[in-house]
Amino acid sequence: MEEKTRNYFMFIRISEEKYIDALQKEGHIYCNTIKYFRFIEDNGVKGDKNEGKAYMKQINKIEIILEGKTIAAAAEGQIYFDHPENKGNIYCMYGVKSSLVDFTKKGRQKVIIEDSSKELGKSALLIFKPEEFLNRINKKLRSLSIEYNFSPVTYFDPKTFEGGLSPFYKSNIYSYQNEIRLWIPNKSEKPFEFYIGDISDISYKIPVSDLDKIEGEAKG
């Protein structure tokens, strides 16, 4: 597992049951496009109009002028810039950080999963061997000669941040998603899917309502 993903002891994929079954039984990885996430209308559950932008700049004293007259003004604001070749595919999961459980202590400890993330679907797949999961993805994509990157998302404050962005940067209004992302750059505007085979040996399916029951325990 890459160093930047070592701080996670479990990944969770939340979706509708048929998609969770396909992931567990077939290893079906369905990666949607940046365009899809920008324009999906779901009240911001999955959608983000600034998905995959290249740069953000803070500006002051914004004015809208019509025929020489200011008709609207704001003291501050932000401008997002696109990358000229801003295409690619994204696969998202909820990352459960190791820091949520103190494995130096004995006894069960509750694992807190953000409530808002549960709006993504009715079923959840707990991938309790994340390193092996990534190994299988790596093996498959290498066999297909597919370039990719896998990393946690960095959440920024849009009121203060200025600088370069990427598919691994999102506004902190989405920080409850605790995202781990697979990013596949390409020149197509089509979804990309592949299969890594049955992952029942490294995963466990539950209803989303049972996420509140997850506990961690260190033994030995």
PEDA-V514165 format. One line per field, one symbol per residue. ss: DSSP state (H for helix, E for strand, L for the rest). psi: psi as a letter, one per 40 degrees, with the letter a starting at -180 (. if undefined). burial: + if it has 24 or more other C-alpha atoms within 12 Angstrom, else -. Layout:
# PEDA-V514165
ss->???
psi->???
burial->???
This chain:
# PEDA-V514165
ss->LLHHHLLEEEEEEEELHHHHHHHHHHLEEEEEEHHHHHHLLLLLLLLLLLLLLLEEEEEEEEEEEELLEEEEEEEEEEEEELLLLLLEEEEEEEEEEHHHLLLLLEEEEELLLLHHHHHHLLEEEEELLHHHHHHHHHHHHHHLLLLLEEEELEEELLLLLLEELLLLEEEHHHHHHLEEEEEEELLLLLLEEEELLLLHHHEEEEEHHHHHHLEEEELL
psi->hideeeeheiihhhaidddddddddefhhhhiidddddehgffeddiheehfidihhhiighihhhfehheiiidiaihhhihdfgiaihhiihhhideehgeeiiiihhhhhhdddeeeaeiihhgegddddddddddddddefhiiihiihhhiheedihaiiieehiieeedeefhhihhhhaeifiihiiheihfdeeihhiideedeehiihhi.
burial->----++-++++++++---+++++++-++++++++++++------++++++++++++-----------------------+-----+++++++++++++-++---------+++---+++++++++++++++-++-+++--+------+++++++---+--+---+++++++--++++++++++++-----++++++--+--+++++++--+--+-+----
